[in-house]
Amino acid sequence: MDNILLEPMEVHVSDLTWDQFIYPREKKSEKTIDTYVEALAIGAQFPPIKIQKVFNYADGNGTTDLPAGRHGATIILDGIHRWSAFKESGIAKIAAVECKDKPLDYEKNKVALLLESAKYNISHGDRLSPGDKKRIARDIASTDPECKWTESALAEKLGVIQQTVNTWISDIRARHKACRKTVILRLSRLGWTQEKISETVKLSQNRVSEIIGNTNFGNIDILLSQGHDMDYISRHYQMDLALAWALRLEVMTDQGKFKELGWGLRTWDQWNFNKCDERFGDDWPGRIPAQLIAHTLFYFTKPGNLVLDPMAGGGVVPDVCLLFERKCQSFDLALRDNRPEIQRYYWDPQNWTWPVTKKPDLIFFDPPYFRKKEREYEKKTNAECPSISSFTKEEYESFLEGFLLLSKRKSKAITRMAFLNADWRDFESTSASKENPVNSITIFDYHRILTKTGWKVTHRIECPLSSERISGNQVQKMQDRRILGTVGRTLLIAKRS
C-alpha cells in the first residue's frame, strides 16, 4: 500500500476505530497510556496519529465518503496509545493525518494495512518486540497459501532480515506447499479411508493406494547426519513439519518421543507448560500446548486408538496424534486450505447430528472458555454459525449439555472424555469481594454438567495458564483494586457412567 500522507486535521476521538486485526501488538500497554494521560494533564503536545478510512468493513456504521451502501469506518494505523490517552482524559478531538485521501476496501487491503501499521511502530513509540513481529509474520503466512507476501517483503515491512522471516514462517510455508503425496500420507496416518482421501485430493483410489504403499522417506536420517534441521527436511520433502517429525520418530516408543521432542514427561497430576511448542498446531485463539495433548494421549490412549477433536482450531490435536500414531477425526467451523484433515462442521444446538464415522476411544473437547476469547473467535465465524463464545451463560451451558449427551450416545462403553476448560469470572474491573457469581462459570459447573449428562469424572489435572502474559503494570493495577485474576485451567478426564 503506497502512502500519501496528507495535511494534519482534527477528528473526533469517538469517530475512530481500533481495529485489533491490524493492530501490530498483542495488546495495548496500559503503562504507556497512563504516562500519556499524565503528560496531557500538564499540557504536553503529541504528534498526529495516522488514520485510514475503509469500506467493506464488517463492524462499520456507514461513515461518510464511502461508496453507496458500503459500510465502513475510520481506523487507526498508528497512535493507539495516544488515542486511548485522549479518550481517558475526556478530550474530544485529536490531531490526525490520513494516509490516503480516499477510502480503501478493507477486505482487500487488511494485510497491507496491518503491515503499514507495523512499519510505523518499528522506529518510534513503544517499538514492536521481536515476538510481535514474529506473530505478525506467522499470522500473514497462515492466511497466504499463494505466498503473495514474500519473505523479503515481510522482512522489509517488519524491519528484520529475510533469514529471520524464513525462520519464523518456514513451517507454515512448507505446510502450504505440501505436495499431494505428503497430504495423502498425512491423512492415511490419521486413519482416513482411501475412499475419503481419494475424494479429498481428487485422485483415483488406486493411485491413492499406490502412493500410500510406495512412498518412502528413508533419507531423513541421512539429511540429519549431514547437519540439516527438521525445518529444512520438511521443506525438502514438501511436507508439513508435524509429518516430518512423525516420520522421524515412528520407530520410537511414546516415552522415546517425549525425550526426542525435548518434552519432560510429567508423572503427577499437574502439567505446567509456559509456552506452546510452535512446531505443532497453527497460531490460533486459545491455542493449547502440544505437550498437554501428548500427555493426555500417553495416559489415556494407545497407538492406533481413534481420537475425536470436535473443535480443532489450529490443529494441534491432529498434529500430536500424527506424532504419537493415534488416529484422529477433527472438525471446526473455520475451513483452511492448509489443514485438509480438519473437516468443516457446525455443531448446531438446534439440530444435533454426529459427523464421526467411527466410535472414538478418546474425545478431546476444548471448547472456547466462555467469553475469554470472544472477539478473536468472532473473526473466525459468521452470523449463520456463531461461536459458542458469543452465547449467554445459559446458552453456553445448554450447548455443553447437548454435546456431552450426544457424545455419550455415540461413543463406546470405554470411551474417555478429556474436557479442558478454565474458570470464567467477571473480574475485569471488580474487586474480589464484590464479584457477582451470577456472571461466572467455573470448573465446578463443568463438573456438574459432565455428571448430569452421564460422564463420571475420574481425574482432575491442573494445566495452568502462564502468568507471563500479564504485564507488571496490569498486576499493579489489579493489586491496587484488589482484583483477583485467574491463571487456572483444568483437564477433567471422565468415562461413561
Secondary structure, DSSP 8 states (H G I E B T S, - for coil): --------EEEEGGGEE--TTT--SSS--HHHHHHHHHHHHTT-----EEEEEEES-TT----SSS-TT--EEEEEEE-HHHHHHHHHHT--EEEEEESSSS-EEHHHHHHHHHHHHHHHTTSSSS---HHHHHHHHHHHHHT-TT--S-HHHHHHHHTS-HHHHHHHHHHHHHHHT--HHHHHHHHHHTT--HHHHHHHHT--HHHHHHHHHH---TTHHHHHHTT--HHHHHHHTT--HHHHHHHHHTTS-HHHHHHHHT-----SSB---SS--TTSS---TT---HHHHHHHHHHH--TT-EEEESS-TTSHHHHHHHHTT-EEEEEESS--TT-TTEEE----TTS-----SS--SEEEE----TTTTHHHHHTT--SSS--GGGS-HHHHHHHHHHHHHHHHHTS-TT-EEEEEE--B---TTS-GGG--GGG-B-HHHHHHHHHHTTEEEEEEEE----GGGS-HHHHHHHHHTT-------EEEEEEE-
